[in-house]
Amino acid sequence: MATSYKFAWDQGTTISRVLRWRRDNEPVNLSGYSGRMEIRDRVGGTLLHRLDTDSLGTMTIDGPEGAISFEIPAEVTQTWTWRNAVYDLELIDSEGRVTRLIQGTISLSPEVTTGD
């Protein structure tokens, strides 16, 4: 079963996260894996944002370290108007097996200073 985690993010800021998959306190080797993450308004609902290892720079995997990194630029988060969402992050091994690693909710705190 996927780990559940609630993110609290700020609109208009750069969101950078590194997630590490470990078993028995040792990194899981993710060499050959790809990944994808979707943020939606509700389960099965409208897609709000997608990250994956196929799109240059949105998600990267450091195989031997068991690390999944993603970054969403401030230019993207400042356009978001939603306040609450759901997400999950899936990893796909070289044989096509899918593992849902993490899932949960995201609350977005609205930006006051817009930089205009």
N, CA, C and O of each residue as an XYZ file, in Angstrom:
464
protein
N       0.837     -1.181      0.000
C       0.000      0.000      0.000
C       0.880      1.242      0.000
O       1.911      1.294      0.671
N       0.453      2.239     -0.766
C       1.209      3.482     -0.875
C       1.210      4.237      0.456
O       0.249      4.177      1.223
N       2.292      4.937      0.708
C       2.383      5.817      1.858
C       1.502      7.035      1.608
O       1.484      7.561      0.495
N       0.780      7.485      2.612
C      -0.034      8.698      2.494
C       0.719      9.867      3.116
O       1.299      9.756      4.197
N       0.693     11.008      2.391
C       1.378     12.198      2.881
C       0.620     13.429      2.412
O       0.204     13.517      1.257
N       0.447     14.370      3.318
C      -0.214     15.629      2.989
C       0.835     16.707      2.744
O       1.647     17.007      3.619
N       0.809     17.283      1.548
C       1.680     18.407      1.223
C       0.938     19.712      1.507
O      -0.270     19.801      1.289
N       1.653     20.711      1.988
C       1.153     22.074      2.123
C       2.117     22.963      1.337
O       3.271     23.142      1.728
N       1.633     23.513      0.233
C       2.477     24.309     -0.657
C       1.984     25.751     -0.702
O       0.831     26.042     -0.382
N       2.888     26.653     -1.110
C       2.561     28.065     -1.259
C       2.441     28.414     -2.735
O       3.344     28.129     -3.521
N       1.326     29.033     -3.113
C       1.142     29.512     -4.477
C       2.219     30.561     -4.776
O       2.575     31.357     -3.907
N       2.727     30.555     -5.996
C       3.701     31.555     -6.428
C       5.126     31.275     -6.005
O       5.994     32.129     -6.184
N       5.394     30.104     -5.450
C       6.757     29.736     -5.073
C       7.202     28.524     -5.884
O       6.376     27.803     -6.445
N       8.501     28.309     -5.938
C       9.045     27.120     -6.582
C       8.911     25.954     -5.609
O       9.349     26.030     -4.461
N       8.299     24.876     -6.087
C       8.119     23.680     -5.265
C       9.214     22.687     -5.673
O       9.227     22.225     -6.814
N      10.107     22.361     -4.778
C      11.163     21.371     -5.020
C      11.101     20.314     -3.933
O      11.098     20.625     -2.742
N      11.053     19.067     -4.360
C      10.999     17.973     -3.390
C      11.887     16.822     -3.845
O      12.025     16.560     -5.040
N      12.482     16.145     -2.878
C      13.210     14.905     -3.127
C      12.597     13.856     -2.207
O      12.569     14.016     -0.987
N      12.110     12.785     -2.816
C      11.544     11.670     -2.066
C      12.509     10.492     -2.173
O      13.071     10.244     -3.239
N      12.699      9.779     -1.090
C      13.627      8.649     -1.095
C      12.883      7.374     -0.726
O      12.194      7.313      0.293
N      13.030      6.359     -1.566
C      12.403      5.054     -1.308
C      13.437      4.187     -0.629
O      14.512      3.944     -1.176
N      13.110      3.714      0.579
C      14.028      2.884      1.362
C      13.309      1.643      1.868
O      12.113      1.675      2.155
N      14.051      0.559      1.972
C      13.609     -0.678      2.626
C      14.683     -1.061      3.620
O      15.868     -1.083      3.287
N      14.273     -1.361      4.835
C      15.236     -1.707      5.895
C      16.340     -0.661      6.001
O      17.509     -0.987      6.208
N      15.942      0.605      5.852
C      16.834      1.760      5.961
C      17.898      1.828      4.862
O      18.867      2.575      4.994
N      17.733      1.071      3.796
C      18.652      1.089      2.651
C      17.897      1.592      1.421
O      16.719      1.276      1.255
N      18.565      2.382      0.542
C      17.886      2.864     -0.657
C      17.481      1.713     -1.577
O      18.237      0.757     -1.755
N      16.288      1.810     -2.156
C      15.843      0.872     -3.177
C      16.444      1.339     -4.492
O      16.280      2.500     -4.867
N      17.136      0.456     -5.198
C      17.758      0.829     -6.468
C      16.671      1.016     -7.522
O      15.972      0.068     -7.880
N      16.538      2.236     -8.011
C      15.510      2.579     -8.991
C      16.078      2.717    -10.403
O      15.453      3.331    -11.267
N      17.249      2.154    -10.635
C      17.835      2.200    -11.981
C      16.870      1.542    -12.964
O      16.367      0.448    -12.708
N      16.616      2.205    -14.083
C      15.713      1.690    -15.097
C      14.254      2.038    -14.868
O      13.409      1.693    -15.694
N      13.932      2.712    -13.770
C      12.552      3.100    -13.482
C      12.205      4.420    -14.159
O      13.075      5.256    -14.406
N      10.935      4.591    -14.451
C      10.390      5.890    -14.844
C       9.327      6.242    -13.808
O       8.936      5.405    -12.995
N       8.869      7.483    -13.849
C       7.889      7.906    -12.859
C       6.886      8.879    -13.422
O       7.120      9.527    -14.442
N       5.746      8.971    -12.726
C       4.698      9.922    -13.107
C       3.916     10.314    -11.854
O       3.738      9.519    -10.931
N       3.462     11.551    -11.855
C       2.674     12.072    -10.740
C       1.601     12.984    -11.312
O       1.885     13.843    -12.147
N       0.376     12.796    -10.862
C      -0.707     13.674    -11.281
C      -1.342     14.325    -10.068
O      -1.502     13.712     -9.012
N      -1.701     15.599    -10.256
C      -2.432     16.366     -9.250
C      -3.804     16.636     -9.860
O      -3.901     17.168    -10.966
N      -4.860     16.271     -9.146
C      -6.234     16.419     -9.645
C      -7.113     17.076     -8.576
O      -6.789     17.062     -7.388
N      -8.220     17.644     -9.022
C      -9.125     18.294     -8.071
C      -9.817     17.280     -7.165
O     -10.220     17.618     -6.052
N      -9.954     16.049     -7.631
C     -10.495     14.947     -6.844
C     -10.117     13.658     -7.559
O      -9.698     13.709     -8.715
N     -10.249     12.528     -6.923
C      -9.941     11.251     -7.563
C     -10.811     11.111     -8.810
O     -12.035     11.212     -8.731
N     -10.182     10.879     -9.955
C     -10.895     10.758    -11.221
C     -11.339     12.081    -11.809
O     -12.018     12.105    -12.836
N     -10.968     13.184    -11.174
C     -11.422     14.507    -11.591
C     -10.502     15.189    -12.594
O      -9.739     14.536    -13.306
N     -10.587     16.488    -12.633
C      -9.841     17.329    -13.571
C      -8.352     17.320    -13.250
O      -7.952     17.496    -12.099
N      -7.540     17.114    -14.278
C      -6.086     17.159    -14.127
C      -5.653     18.610    -13.920
O      -5.963     19.479    -14.734
N      -4.933     18.864    -12.824
C      -4.444     20.198    -12.510
C      -2.970     20.371    -12.884
O      -2.544     21.460    -13.270
N      -2.197     19.292    -12.766
C      -0.770     19.347    -13.121
C      -0.249     17.918    -13.222
O      -0.707     17.028    -12.505
N       0.712     17.708    -14.119
C       1.338     16.387    -14.286
C       2.852     16.556    -14.310
O       3.386     17.477    -14.929
N       3.519     15.651    -13.628
C       4.980     15.557    -13.641
C       5.330     14.157    -14.108
O       4.630     13.201    -13.776
N       6.406     14.022    -14.874
C       6.863     12.682    -15.246
C       8.312     12.730    -15.706
O       8.865     13.799    -15.965
N       8.908     11.565    -15.801
C      10.307     11.472    -16.215
C      10.463     11.573    -17.728
O      11.583     11.683    -18.227
N       9.349     11.537    -18.462
C       9.408     11.674    -19.920
C       9.489     13.133    -20.362
O       9.993     13.425    -21.446
N       8.994     14.055    -19.527
C       9.045     15.482    -19.836
C      10.322     16.057    -19.244
O      10.562     15.941    -18.042
N      11.126     16.664    -20.071
C      12.435     17.165    -19.658
C      12.340     18.035    -18.405
O      11.691     19.081    -18.404
N      12.992     17.587    -17.356
C      13.157     18.394    -16.167
C      12.047     18.382    -15.145
O      12.213     18.971    -14.078
N      10.905     17.733    -15.416
C       9.841     17.810    -14.420
C      10.024     16.810    -13.287
O       9.629     17.078    -12.152
N      10.624     15.650    -13.588
C      10.887     14.639    -12.563
C      12.141     13.873    -12.973
O      12.314     13.525    -14.141
N      13.000     13.620    -12.012
C      14.199     12.829    -12.277
C      14.321     11.744    -11.207
O      13.840     11.889    -10.083
N      14.977     10.659    -11.596
C      15.199      9.548    -10.679
C      16.688      9.257    -10.601
O      17.343      9.048    -11.622
N      17.221      9.245     -9.377
C      18.597      8.839     -9.123
C      18.528      7.384     -8.669
O      18.318      7.099     -7.490
N      18.706      6.473     -9.617
C      18.498      5.047     -9.380
C      19.182      4.486     -8.160
O      18.505      4.011     -7.248
N      20.530      4.523     -8.106
C      21.229      3.901     -6.980
C      20.868      4.507     -5.613
O      20.926      3.816     -4.596
N      20.502      5.775     -5.589
C      20.167      6.439     -4.326
C      18.705      6.261     -3.937
O      18.315      6.613     -2.824
N      17.885      5.712     -4.849
C      16.462      5.542     -4.551
C      15.731      6.858     -4.412
O      14.753      6.958     -3.672
N      16.211      7.886     -5.132
C      15.670      9.230     -4.975
C      14.851      9.660     -6.192
O      15.266      9.474     -7.336
N      13.689     10.234     -5.923
C      12.830     10.809     -6.952
C      12.752     12.297     -6.660
O      12.348     12.694     -5.566
N      13.134     13.127     -7.627
C      13.127     14.571     -7.447
C      12.155     15.206     -8.426
O      12.028     14.769     -9.569
N      11.474     16.240     -7.963
C      10.650     17.022     -8.880
C      10.677     18.485     -8.478
O      10.909     18.837     -7.321
N      10.430     19.331     -9.484
C      10.393     20.770     -9.258
C       9.296     21.376    -10.117
O       9.160     21.050    -11.296
N       8.517     22.261     -9.510
C       7.487     23.000    -10.211
C       7.840     24.475    -10.059
O       7.867     24.989     -8.941
N       8.113     25.171    -11.178
C       8.551     26.561    -11.090
C       7.474     27.506    -10.547
O       6.279     27.238    -10.665
N       7.918     28.605     -9.957
C       7.005     29.627     -9.438
C       6.081     30.154    -10.533
O       4.926     30.482    -10.263
N       6.578     30.237    -11.759
C       5.762     30.734    -12.875
C       4.541     29.844    -13.104
O       3.513     30.308    -13.596
N       4.657     28.572    -12.747
C       3.528     27.640    -12.878
C       2.619     27.754    -11.658
O       1.404     27.887    -11.802
N       3.199     27.704    -10.458
C       2.356     27.691     -9.254
C       1.597     28.997     -9.068
O       0.540     29.004     -8.439
N       2.109     30.098     -9.598
C       1.383     31.362     -9.437
C       0.094     31.399    -10.255
O      -0.788     32.214     -9.985
N      -0.020     30.525    -11.251
C      -1.240     30.479    -12.068
C      -2.321     29.577    -11.468
O      -3.466     29.600    -11.920
N      -1.970     28.791    -10.467
C      -2.925     27.864     -9.878
C      -3.976     28.627     -9.077
O      -3.639     29.504     -8.283
N      -5.239     28.295     -9.285
C      -6.332     28.946     -8.553
C      -7.015     27.989     -7.585
O      -7.849     28.415     -6.786
N      -6.678     26.718     -7.641
C      -7.278     25.726     -6.753
C      -6.677     25.853     -5.349
O      -5.595     26.416     -5.183
N      -7.366     25.340     -4.364
C      -6.871     25.401     -2.980
C      -6.591     24.027     -2.399
O      -5.731     23.889     -1.530
N      -7.311     22.995     -2.869
C      -7.121     21.640     -2.354
C      -7.136     20.667     -3.518
O      -7.904     20.831     -4.466
N      -6.282     19.651     -3.442
C      -6.172     18.677     -4.525
C      -5.725     17.336     -3.952
O      -5.348     17.227     -2.785
N      -5.780     16.325     -4.807
C      -5.260     14.997     -4.474
C      -4.152     14.664     -5.474
O      -4.098     15.230     -6.566
N      -3.274     13.744     -5.091
C      -2.170     13.351     -5.973
C      -1.795     11.909     -5.686
O      -2.152     11.348     -4.650
N      -1.075     11.327     -6.616
C      -0.305     10.120     -6.342
C       0.914     10.109     -7.247
O       0.943     10.756     -8.294
N       1.913      9.364     -6.819
C       3.158      9.233     -7.568
C       3.395      7.753     -7.804
O       3.433      6.956     -6.866
N       3.555      7.394     -9.085
C       3.762      6.001     -9.460
C       5.132      5.833    -10.104
O       5.610      6.708    -10.826
N       5.745      4.704     -9.830
C       7.016      4.326    -10.447
C       6.776      3.094    -11.310
O       6.019      2.196    -10.944
N       7.439      3.071    -12.466
C       7.287      1.965    -13.410
C       8.658      1.350    -13.637
O       9.586      2.047    -14.048
N       8.802      0.045    -13.373
C      10.097     -0.607    -13.571
C      10.296     -0.952    -15.047
O       9.401     -0.744    -15.866
N      11.453     -1.470    -15.373
C      11.811     -1.741    -16.769
C      10.936     -2.813    -17.415
O      10.924     -2.940    -18.639
N      10.205     -3.585    -16.612
C       9.306     -4.607    -17.146
C       7.851     -4.132    -17.191
O       6.948     -4.905    -17.510
N       7.634     -2.851    -16.868
C       6.299     -2.282    -16.945
C       5.450     -2.427    -15.696
O       4.278     -2.052    -15.707
N       6.015     -2.965    -14.611
C       5.261     -3.092    -13.363
C       5.168     -1.731    -12.681
O       6.159     -1.011    -12.558
N       3.970     -1.397    -12.247
C       3.692     -0.090    -11.644
C       3.572     -0.231    -10.132
O       2.894     -1.131     -9.636
N       4.236      0.665     -9.404
C       4.138      0.750     -7.949
C       3.698      2.153     -7.588
O       4.355      3.129     -7.951
N       2.584      2.256     -6.872
C       2.189      3.565     -6.349
C       2.961      3.774     -5.054
O       2.723      3.087     -4.061
N       3.874      4.714     -5.073
C       4.775      4.916     -3.942
C       4.168      5.792     -2.855
O       4.294      5.499     -1.666
N       3.506      6.871     -3.273
C       2.986      7.841     -2.315
C       1.696      8.433     -2.872
O       1.513      8.522     -4.086
N       0.809      8.834     -1.970
C      -0.462      9.438     -2.360
C      -0.917     10.356     -1.246
O      -0.436     10.271     -0.116
N      -1.850     11.237     -1.577
C      -2.385     12.083     -0.514
C      -3.053     13.323     -1.035
O      -3.593     13.354     -2.141
N      -3.002     14.355     -0.201
C      -3.650     15.618     -0.521
C      -2.621     16.741     -0.565
O      -1.530     16.642     -0.002
N      -3.004     17.802     -1.247
C      -2.184     19.013     -1.309
C      -3.090     20.183     -0.962
O      -4.161     20.341     -1.547
N      -2.662     20.997     -0.018
C      -3.359     22.257      0.247
C      -2.456     23.377     -0.253
O      -1.249     23.372     -0.012
N      -3.049     24.324     -0.944
C      -2.298     25.424     -1.546
C      -2.676     26.725     -0.854
O      -3.837     27.134     -0.864
N      -1.693     27.363     -0.261
C      -1.915     28.641      0.405
C      -1.831     29.760     -0.629
O      -0.824     29.865     -1.329
N      -2.880     30.612     -0.744
C      -2.883     31.632     -1.787
C      -1.816     32.697     -1.581
O      -1.489     33.078     -0.457
N      -1.294     33.157     -2.694
C      -0.254     34.193     -2.718
C      -0.900     35.571     -2.559
O      -1.952     35.842     -3.139
N      -0.269     36.428     -1.777
C      -0.712     37.807     -1.616
C       0.120     38.723     -2.495
O      -0.423     39.551     -3.227
N       1.442     38.575     -2.424
C       2.358     39.398     -3.219
C       2.504     38.775     -4.596
O       2.924     37.623     -4.712
N       2.164     39.516     -5.637
C       2.157     38.939     -6.988
C       3.379     39.320     -7.802
O       3.587     38.737     -8.866
N       4.184     40.249     -7.371
C       5.400     40.594     -8.103
C       5.164     41.497     -9.297
O       6.087     41.738    -10.074
N       3.946     42.005     -9.462
C       3.652     42.902    -10.597
C       4.188     44.283    -10.371
O       4.028     45.156    -11.224
